[in-house]
Amino acid sequence: MAEETPVLIVGGGPVGLTLAIDLGQRGVECVLADKRPAPGMLPKMERCNARTMEHYRRLGIADRIRDAGLPGDVPMDVFICAGNLAADPLVHHPYPSVSELAEQSRAVNDGTYPAEPYQLISQYTLEPLLREVAEATPGVSVRFGLELTGFSQDDDGVTATLTATDGAERTVRAEYLAGCDGGNSTVRAALGIGLEGESLLEMRQALFRSDDLFERIPIGKGRHYHVADDKNSFLIVQDDTRHFSLHATVDSDDEMPKLFESIIGFPVEYETLYVGTWRQRLMVAERYRDRRVFLAGDSAHLVIPTGGLGMNTGVGDAIDLSWKLAAILAGWGGPGLLDSYEAERRPVGHRNVAASRRASSGRRRWRKLWSPVMKEDSPDGERACRELAEVADAEQRWSNDLLGIELGYRYDGSPLVVPEPGPAPDPDQFAYTPSAWPGTHLPHAWLADGAALQDRMGPWYTIARVGDDAPAAGPLASRLARLGVPVRIVTLAAELRSLLGAALLLVRPDLHVAWRGPDIPRDPDQVARAVTGLAVLRHGPDCTR
């Protein structure tokens, strides 16, 4: 007899676990299955960016993630080294610690900072933490050691076969299935969905442990140490500052420990924990959905680590998909909700792949300038180092200065976003300019009582009145309530109107602005039906003023 669940999630990485947690918090039961016996030890990702940390703030776990990750006072500097960590760096880009960013956000408070700074945390730390949260969330069943070995779908649901490590099979019947099972996705392959894009370098990755290396690095503390050489060497500090991952294009596994020693440049005790290969790929799935089956995370897009957009893009997928599934299962969401998932998230996948490509090309540009002459203590060697450093100083920033890519994306063309006339801000800038243009995520501001603006928003839809003189929200709220939509009304200080750009805003559960205007639209029912997927609004509604 088949086990029944509203949602079956395949894949227990950060994306699948985030989806499960958000579904559970929204009252939706789900089963998460992962073929691994337990979360792995490899640091596939090492940073939750600002937008991801805002999502985790909404889930109530941001502080737990910070406690488990890199201490808040450790700088996030990036170095490009001439040969090893004992020599003067060619380039040093200082970046503030999490604690410093938090202080700057409070001091400036003009919308240019996120509600949460980034957080360096290794995947092998984040996954067990998210698993613990998911297992403690009512309605969520987390099952490692179960592999998806087949599924079929019909008009009413999906029937999946899960096989345990001992060969025992069980059948799960779900209304929807989410494939969060990584770059070699079983779900994507079964659906026959291809990937569009390109493959780049094959790299070797090694993980080392050295308990005292971080404290002894002569050139300074940071998180990334690039080495100007012919091997694309790149050393990353992990969250406990005792583990280090090294990426390089070398011919054999045996070369990685020797390269590690060479890059360090001074004697240090260490242990090699892992060496393996991986290939850089910049790809997006041809489709994100097949009827009742959805792709999220690496199963939908492959983004190389340059820029740190891979897992973070996947968390955005999970949050977008979660509230829409929850609304459909609650009975008030229209069919346009699930249609909008691909319409919103696939363009973001392409956008973030393009940003990572830009960052990667910038890195390759300075790496091509490496020459053996740089090792010489000569005028030619000094000149070569200086020329590489000049290019690297500019081009390396594409990998690290991309807050606009993290926060500024906008769901243009989404059937759930009511369009607004006029020239829209550029959503593809690497620098961040706060905006509440429809489709954009709500910018952050600290309120007079010390709370964050985003924290005032409800778990579902929120109508924000900006100023005591703002129009009454009742007509729009009553239309949403009549459709069964949970809605909250909040009144904000009038001073926020310059940041938010309107007297009234309708904010979605994922904190993206669905509509804004100077007054209630003449046909509030039209707007209510559009933002809940019950109708398509081709043009912005007229307002009563």
C-alpha positions as CSV (number, residue, x, y, z in Angstrom):
1,M,0.0,0.0,0.0
2,A,1.4,3.4,-1.0
3,E,2.3,6.0,1.6
4,E,0.6,9.3,0.8
5,T,2.0,12.8,1.2
6,P,1.1,16.1,-0.4
7,V,4.7,16.8,-1.5
8,L,7.7,14.4,-2.1
9,I,11.1,16.1,-2.2
10,V,13.9,14.2,-3.8
11,G,17.3,15.4,-2.5
12,G,18.4,16.4,1.0
13,G,20.9,19.1,0.2
14,P,20.4,22.7,1.3
15,V,17.8,23.3,-1.4
16,G,15.6,20.3,-0.6
17,L,15.9,20.8,3.1
18,T,15.0,24.5,2.8
19,L,11.9,23.6,0.7
20,A,10.9,21.0,3.4
21,I,11.3,23.5,6.2
22,D,9.3,26.2,4.5
23,L,6.5,23.8,3.5
24,G,6.4,22.5,7.1
25,Q,6.2,26.0,8.5
26,R,3.3,26.7,6.1
27,G,1.4,23.7,7.4
28,V,2.1,21.4,4.4
29,E,3.2,17.8,5.1
30,C,6.1,16.5,3.0
31,V,8.5,13.6,2.7
32,L,12.1,14.2,1.8
33,A,14.2,11.3,0.5
34,D,17.9,11.3,-0.2
35,K,19.9,8.3,-1.4
36,R,22.9,9.2,0.7
37,P,23.1,7.6,4.2
38,A,23.8,11.0,5.7
39,P,24.9,14.5,4.6
40,G,28.3,14.6,3.1
41,M,31.6,16.2,4.2
42,L,32.5,18.0,1.0
43,P,32.3,21.9,1.2
44,K,30.5,22.2,-2.1
45,M,29.4,25.7,-1.1
46,E,30.9,28.0,1.5
47,R,28.7,31.1,1.7
48,C,25.0,31.9,2.2
49,N,24.6,35.3,0.5
50,A,22.6,38.2,1.8
51,R,19.3,37.1,0.1
52,T,19.6,33.6,1.3
53,M,20.2,34.8,4.9
54,E,17.1,37.0,4.5
55,H,15.1,33.8,3.6
56,Y,16.6,32.0,6.7
57,R,15.7,35.0,8.8
58,R,12.1,34.5,7.7
59,L,12.4,30.9,8.7
60,G,13.7,31.9,12.1
61,I,17.1,30.1,11.8
62,A,19.5,32.9,10.7
63,D,21.0,33.2,14.2
64,R,21.6,29.4,14.3
65,I,23.4,29.5,11.0
66,R,25.6,32.3,12.2
67,D,26.4,30.5,15.4
68,A,27.5,27.5,13.4
69,G,29.4,29.4,10.7
70,L,32.5,31.6,10.5
71,P,32.8,33.9,13.6
72,G,31.3,37.3,13.0
73,D,34.6,39.2,13.6
74,V,36.6,37.4,11.0
75,P,37.3,39.5,7.9
76,M,36.2,38.3,4.5
77,D,39.2,39.6,2.6
78,V,40.3,38.3,-0.8
79,F,44.0,37.9,-1.7
80,I,45.8,37.2,-5.0
81,C,49.2,35.8,-4.2
82,A,52.4,35.9,-6.3
83,G,53.4,32.4,-5.3
84,N,52.6,31.6,-1.7
85,L,51.0,32.9,1.4
86,A,54.4,34.0,2.8
87,A,55.0,36.5,0.1
88,D,53.5,40.0,-0.3
89,P,50.2,39.7,-2.1
90,L,49.8,41.1,-5.6
91,V,46.2,42.2,-4.8
92,H,44.4,42.6,-1.5
93,H,40.7,43.3,-1.5
94,P,39.4,44.0,2.0
95,Y,35.9,43.0,2.8
96,P,34.1,43.7,6.1
97,S,33.2,41.0,8.6
98,V,29.6,40.1,9.3
99,S,29.8,42.1,12.5
100,E,31.1,45.2,10.7
101,L,28.4,44.9,8.0
102,A,25.7,44.7,10.6
103,E,27.1,47.9,12.2
104,Q,27.2,49.7,8.8
105,S,23.6,48.7,8.1
106,R,22.4,50.3,11.3
107,A,24.4,53.4,10.7
108,V,23.4,54.0,7.1
109,N,19.9,52.6,6.9
110,D,19.0,53.9,3.4
111,G,18.0,50.6,1.9
112,T,21.4,49.9,0.4
113,Y,22.1,47.1,2.9
114,P,20.2,43.8,3.2
115,A,18.3,42.8,6.3
116,E,21.0,40.1,6.9
117,P,24.7,40.2,5.9
118,Y,26.2,37.2,4.1
119,Q,27.5,34.3,6.2
120,L,30.4,32.0,5.5
121,I,29.3,28.5,6.4
122,S,30.5,25.3,4.7
123,Q,27.9,22.9,3.2
124,Y,29.1,20.1,5.5
125,T,28.0,22.4,8.4
126,L,24.9,23.8,6.9
127,E,23.3,20.5,5.7
128,P,23.2,18.8,9.1
129,L,21.9,22.0,10.7
130,L,19.1,22.2,8.1
131,R,18.4,18.5,8.5
132,E,18.0,19.0,12.3
133,V,15.6,21.9,11.7
134,A,13.6,19.9,9.1
135,E,13.3,16.9,11.4
136,A,12.0,19.1,14.2
137,T,9.4,20.8,11.9
138,P,5.9,19.3,12.3
139,G,4.7,17.5,9.2
140,V,8.2,17.0,7.7
141,S,9.6,13.5,7.3
142,V,13.3,13.3,6.5
143,R,14.6,10.0,5.2
144,F,18.2,9.5,4.2
145,G,19.2,6.2,2.6
146,L,16.2,6.1,0.2
147,E,16.9,6.5,-3.5
148,L,14.3,7.5,-6.1
149,T,14.3,4.6,-8.6
150,G,11.2,5.5,-10.6
151,F,8.1,7.5,-10.8
152,S,5.1,8.2,-13.0
153,Q,2.5,10.9,-12.9
154,D,-1.2,11.3,-13.8
155,D,-3.8,14.0,-13.6
156,D,-4.1,13.6,-9.8
157,G,-0.6,13.0,-8.6
158,V,2.8,11.3,-8.7
159,T,3.6,7.7,-7.8
160,A,7.2,7.2,-6.9
161,T,9.3,4.1,-6.0
162,L,11.9,4.6,-3.3
163,T,14.6,2.0,-2.7
164,A,16.5,1.6,0.5
165,T,20.2,0.6,0.7
166,D,19.1,-3.0,1.5
167,G,17.1,-3.2,-1.7
168,A,13.7,-2.9,0.0
169,E,11.2,-0.9,-2.0
170,R,8.4,1.4,-0.9
171,T,5.8,3.4,-2.9
172,V,4.9,7.0,-2.2
173,R,1.9,8.7,-3.7
174,A,2.3,12.5,-3.7
175,E,0.3,15.3,-5.2
176,Y,3.5,17.0,-6.3
177,L,7.2,16.0,-6.6
178,A,10.2,18.4,-6.3
179,G,13.5,17.3,-7.8
180,C,16.2,18.9,-5.7
181,D,18.7,16.1,-6.4
182,G,21.7,18.0,-7.8
183,G,23.5,18.3,-11.1
184,N,23.2,14.7,-12.0
185,S,19.5,14.8,-11.3
186,T,17.6,11.5,-11.5
187,V,14.3,13.5,-11.7
188,R,15.5,15.7,-14.6
189,A,16.8,12.7,-16.5
190,A,13.6,10.7,-16.1
191,L,11.7,13.7,-17.5
192,G,14.0,13.9,-20.5
193,I,14.8,17.5,-19.8
194,G,18.1,18.7,-21.2
195,L,20.6,21.3,-20.1
196,E,21.6,24.3,-22.2
197,G,25.0,25.9,-21.7
198,E,28.7,25.1,-21.6
199,S,31.3,23.1,-19.8
200,L,34.5,24.7,-18.8
201,L,37.6,23.5,-16.9
202,E,37.9,20.2,-15.1
203,M,39.3,20.9,-11.7
204,R,40.6,18.9,-8.8
205,Q,39.4,19.7,-5.3
206,A,41.1,18.7,-2.1
207,L,40.1,19.2,1.5
208,F,42.8,19.6,4.1
209,R,42.7,20.1,7.9
210,S,45.3,22.2,9.6
211,D,44.5,23.5,13.1
212,D,47.0,26.4,13.2
213,L,47.4,27.5,9.6
214,F,44.8,30.2,9.6
215,E,46.4,32.0,12.6
216,R,49.9,31.8,11.0
217,I,49.1,33.1,7.5
218,P,51.6,36.0,7.1
219,I,49.8,38.1,4.5
220,G,46.6,38.5,6.5
221,K,43.4,36.8,7.4
222,G,40.7,36.4,4.7
223,R,38.5,33.8,3.1
224,H,39.9,33.4,-0.5
225,Y,43.5,33.1,-1.5
226,H,44.0,33.0,-5.3
227,V,47.5,32.1,-6.6
228,A,48.9,33.5,-9.8
229,D,50.2,30.3,-11.5
230,D,49.5,28.0,-14.4
231,K,47.3,25.7,-12.4
232,N,44.3,28.1,-11.5
233,S,45.1,27.5,-7.8
234,F,42.5,28.8,-5.4
235,L,42.5,28.2,-1.6
236,I,39.3,28.7,0.4
237,V,39.1,29.0,4.2
238,Q,36.2,27.0,5.6
239,D,33.9,28.1,8.4
240,D,35.9,26.7,11.4
241,T,39.2,28.1,10.0
242,R,40.7,24.7,10.4
243,H,39.6,23.2,7.1
244,F,40.8,24.4,3.7
245,S,39.7,23.5,0.2
246,L,42.1,23.8,-2.7
247,H,41.0,23.8,-6.3
248,A,43.5,23.5,-9.1
249,T,44.0,22.1,-12.6
250,V,46.6,19.4,-12.0
251,D,47.1,16.0,-13.6
252,S,46.8,13.7,-10.6
253,D,45.4,13.5,-7.1
254,D,49.0,13.1,-5.7
255,E,49.9,16.6,-6.8
256,M,47.3,18.3,-4.6
257,P,49.0,17.9,-1.2
258,K,52.3,19.0,-2.7
259,L,50.6,22.0,-4.3
260,F,49.0,22.8,-0.9
261,E,52.5,22.8,0.8
262,S,53.9,25.0,-2.0
263,I,51.1,27.5,-1.7
264,I,51.4,27.8,2.1
265,G,55.1,28.5,1.7
266,F,56.1,27.5,5.3
267,P,56.1,24.3,7.3
268,V,52.7,23.4,8.7
269,E,51.1,20.2,10.0
270,Y,48.0,19.1,8.0
271,E,45.9,16.2,7.0
272,T,44.5,15.4,3.6
273,L,40.8,14.4,3.9
274,Y,39.7,14.2,0.3
275,V,40.8,14.6,-3.3
276,G,38.5,14.4,-6.3
277,T,37.6,16.0,-9.6
278,W,34.7,18.2,-10.7
279,R,33.9,20.1,-13.9
280,Q,32.8,23.7,-14.1
281,R,29.5,24.0,-15.9
282,L,27.3,26.9,-16.7
283,M,23.9,25.4,-17.7
284,V,20.2,25.9,-17.3
285,A,17.5,23.3,-17.7
286,E,15.3,23.6,-20.8
287,R,12.3,23.4,-18.5
288,Y,11.7,23.7,-14.7
289,R,8.4,21.8,-14.7
290,D,6.7,18.8,-16.2
291,R,3.0,18.8,-15.0
292,R,3.2,17.9,-11.3
293,V,7.0,17.6,-11.1
294,F,9.3,20.5,-10.5
295,L,13.1,21.1,-10.6
296,A,14.9,23.3,-8.1
297,G,18.6,23.9,-7.3
298,D,21.4,22.2,-9.2
299,S,18.9,20.0,-11.0
300,A,17.6,23.2,-12.7
301,H,20.8,25.1,-13.1
302,L,24.5,24.6,-12.8
303,V,26.4,27.7,-11.7
304,I,30.2,27.5,-11.1
305,P,31.3,28.7,-7.7
306,T,32.7,31.9,-9.1
307,G,30.4,34.5,-7.5
308,G,28.9,32.0,-5.1
309,L,25.5,32.0,-6.8
310,G,24.8,28.2,-7.1
311,M,23.3,27.1,-3.9
312,N,21.9,30.5,-3.2
313,T,20.0,30.5,-6.5
314,G,18.6,27.1,-5.4
315,V,17.4,28.4,-2.1
316,G,15.5,31.1,-4.0
317,D,13.9,28.4,-6.1
318,A,12.8,26.5,-3.0
319,I,11.2,29.6,-1.4
320,D,9.4,30.5,-4.6
321,L,8.1,27.0,-5.1
322,S,7.1,26.4,-1.5
323,W,4.5,29.1,-0.9
324,K,2.9,28.4,-4.3
325,L,2.6,24.7,-3.6
326,A,1.2,25.6,-0.1
327,A,-1.4,28.0,-1.6
328,I,-2.5,25.4,-4.2
329,L,-2.8,22.7,-1.5
330,A,-4.7,25.1,0.8
331,G,-7.3,25.6,-2.0
332,W,-7.0,29.4,-2.7
333,G,-4.2,29.4,-5.2
334,G,-5.1,29.5,-8.9
335,P,-3.4,27.5,-11.7
336,G,-1.3,30.5,-12.6
337,L,0.7,30.1,-9.3
338,L,2.4,26.9,-10.4
339,D,2.8,28.2,-14.0
340,S,4.6,31.2,-12.6
341,Y,7.4,29.1,-11.0
342,E,9.2,28.5,-14.3
343,A,8.3,32.0,-15.6
344,E,10.0,33.6,-12.5
345,R,12.9,31.3,-11.6
346,R,14.2,30.2,-15.0
347,P,15.1,33.8,-16.1
348,V,16.9,34.1,-12.7
349,G,18.8,30.9,-13.5
350,H,19.9,32.4,-16.8
351,R,20.7,35.7,-15.2
352,N,22.9,34.2,-12.5
353,V,24.6,31.9,-14.9
354,A,25.5,35.0,-17.0
355,A,26.8,36.8,-13.9
356,S,28.9,33.8,-12.9
357,R,30.2,33.7,-16.5
358,R,31.1,37.4,-16.3
359,A,33.0,36.8,-13.0
360,S,34.7,33.7,-14.4
361,S,35.8,35.5,-17.6
362,G,37.3,38.3,-15.4
363,R,39.3,35.8,-13.4
364,R,40.5,34.1,-16.6
365,R,41.6,37.5,-17.9
366,W,44.1,38.1,-15.2
367,R,45.2,34.5,-15.0
368,K,46.2,34.5,-18.6
369,L,48.8,37.1,-17.8
370,W,50.7,34.7,-15.6
371,S,54.2,34.0,-16.9
372,P,57.2,32.0,-15.5
373,V,59.1,35.3,-15.6
374,M,57.0,36.4,-12.6
375,K,59.1,34.1,-10.4
376,E,62.3,36.0,-11.3
377,D,63.8,38.7,-9.1
378,S,64.3,41.0,-12.1
379,P,62.8,44.1,-13.8
380,D,61.0,41.8,-16.2
381,G,59.5,39.8,-13.3
382,E,58.5,42.9,-11.5
383,R,56.9,44.3,-14.6
384,A,54.9,41.1,-15.2
385,C,53.7,41.0,-11.6
386,R,52.6,44.7,-11.8
387,E,50.7,44.2,-15.1
388,L,48.9,41.1,-13.8
389,A,48.0,43.0,-10.5
390,E,46.6,45.9,-12.4
391,V,44.2,43.7,-14.3
392,A,43.4,41.5,-11.4
393,D,42.6,44.5,-9.2
394,A,39.7,45.3,-11.5
395,E,38.6,41.9,-12.8
396,Q,38.6,40.0,-9.6
397,R,35.9,42.3,-8.2
398,W,33.3,40.7,-10.5
399,S,33.5,37.6,-8.3
400,N,32.9,39.4,-5.0
401,D,31.2,42.7,-5.6
402,L,27.8,41.5,-6.8
403,L,25.2,42.5,-4.2
404,G,23.0,43.7,-7.0
405,I,22.9,40.2,-8.5
406,E,22.1,38.8,-5.2
407,L,19.3,41.3,-4.2
408,G,18.3,43.2,-7.4
409,Y,16.6,40.5,-9.5
410,R,13.1,41.1,-10.6
411,Y,10.3,38.9,-11.8
412,D,9.5,40.7,-15.0
413,G,6.8,39.1,-17.1
414,S,5.5,37.1,-14.2
415,P,1.7,36.5,-14.3
416,L,1.7,37.2,-10.5
417,V,3.2,40.6,-10.8
418,V,1.0,43.6,-11.7
419,P,3.1,45.6,-14.3
420,E,3.8,49.3,-13.7
421,P,4.3,51.8,-16.5
422,G,7.5,53.7,-17.0
423,P,11.2,52.8,-17.2
424,A,12.1,50.1,-14.7
425,P,15.4,49.9,-12.9
426,D,18.1,47.7,-14.4
427,P,17.9,44.3,-12.6
428,D,21.2,43.0,-13.9
429,Q,23.6,45.5,-12.2
430,F,26.3,44.1,-10.0
431,A,25.9,47.1,-7.7
432,Y,22.7,47.2,-5.7
433,T,20.2,50.0,-5.9
434,P,17.2,49.4,-3.6
435,S,13.9,49.5,-5.3
436,A,10.3,48.3,-4.6
437,W,9.4,48.2,-8.3
438,P,6.8,45.4,-8.8
439,G,8.5,42.0,-9.1
440,T,11.5,43.1,-7.0
441,H,12.2,41.9,-3.4
442,L,11.2,44.4,-0.7
443,P,14.3,46.5,0.3
444,H,15.4,46.5,3.8
445,A,15.2,49.4,6.3
446,W,15.4,49.5,10.1
447,L,12.3,51.0,11.7
448,A,12.1,53.5,14.5
449,D,11.5,50.7,17.1
450,G,14.6,48.8,15.9
451,A,12.7,46.2,14.0
452,A,13.4,45.3,10.4
453,L,10.9,46.4,7.7
454,Q,10.8,42.8,6.4
455,D,9.8,41.5,9.8
456,R,6.6,43.5,9.7
457,M,5.4,41.5,6.7
458,G,3.1,38.6,7.3
459,P,3.8,35.0,6.3
460,W,1.4,35.3,3.4
461,Y,0.3,38.5,1.6
462,T,0.8,41.8,3.2
463,I,-0.7,45.2,2.3
464,A,1.6,47.9,3.4
465,R,0.2,51.4,3.9
466,V,3.1,53.9,3.8
467,G,2.1,56.8,6.1
468,D,-0.9,57.4,8.2
469,D,-2.4,59.4,5.3
470,A,-2.1,56.4,3.0
471,P,-5.5,55.2,1.5
472,A,-7.3,52.5,3.4
473,A,-6.4,49.0,2.4
474,G,-9.8,47.5,3.2
475,P,-11.2,47.2,-0.4
476,L,-8.1,45.2,-1.6
477,A,-7.8,43.2,1.7
478,S,-11.5,42.2,1.5
479,R,-11.1,40.9,-2.1
480,L,-8.2,38.8,-1.1
481,A,-10.0,37.5,2.0
482,R,-13.0,36.7,-0.1
483,L,-10.7,34.4,-2.2
484,G,-9.5,32.7,1.0
485,V,-6.1,34.4,0.9
486,P,-4.5,35.1,4.3
487,V,-3.6,38.8,4.3
488,R,-2.1,41.2,6.8
489,I,-2.4,45.0,6.8
490,V,0.5,47.1,8.2
491,T,1.0,50.8,8.4
492,L,4.5,52.1,8.0
493,A,6.1,55.5,8.6
494,A,5.6,58.0,5.8
495,E,9.4,58.5,5.6
496,L,9.6,55.1,3.9
497,R,7.6,56.3,0.9
498,S,10.8,57.6,-0.9
499,L,12.3,54.1,-0.6
500,L,9.2,52.2,-1.4
501,G,8.0,54.5,-4.1
502,A,4.2,54.4,-3.4
503,A,1.6,54.8,-0.7
504,L,0.4,51.3,-1.0
505,L,2.2,48.0,-1.7
506,L,1.0,44.4,-1.9
507,V,3.9,42.1,-0.8
508,R,3.9,38.4,-1.5
509,P,4.9,35.6,0.9
510,D,8.4,35.6,-0.5
511,L,8.8,39.3,0.1
512,H,8.6,40.2,-3.6
513,V,6.3,43.2,-4.4
514,A,3.3,42.0,-6.3
515,W,1.7,45.5,-6.9
516,R,2.1,49.1,-5.7
517,G,0.3,52.3,-6.4
518,P,-0.8,55.7,-5.0
519,D,-4.3,54.4,-4.2
520,I,-6.5,51.3,-4.2
521,P,-7.0,50.1,-7.9
522,R,-10.4,50.8,-9.4
523,D,-10.9,47.0,-9.7
524,P,-9.2,45.5,-6.6
525,D,-10.7,42.1,-7.4
526,Q,-8.8,42.1,-10.7
527,V,-5.5,42.6,-8.8
528,A,-6.4,40.0,-6.2
529,R,-7.1,37.4,-8.8
530,A,-4.0,38.2,-10.7
531,V,-1.5,38.0,-7.8
532,T,-3.0,34.7,-6.7
533,G,-2.8,33.0,-10.0
534,L,-6.6,33.1,-10.7
535,A,-6.3,35.5,-13.7
536,V,-3.8,37.2,-15.9
537,L,-3.5,40.9,-15.8
538,R,-1.9,42.2,-19.0
539,H,-1.8,45.9,-18.0
540,G,-1.5,47.8,-14.8
541,P,-4.8,48.6,-13.2
542,D,-6.1,52.2,-12.9
543,C,-6.2,53.6,-9.4
544,T,-9.0,55.5,-7.9
545,R,-7.0,58.7,-7.8
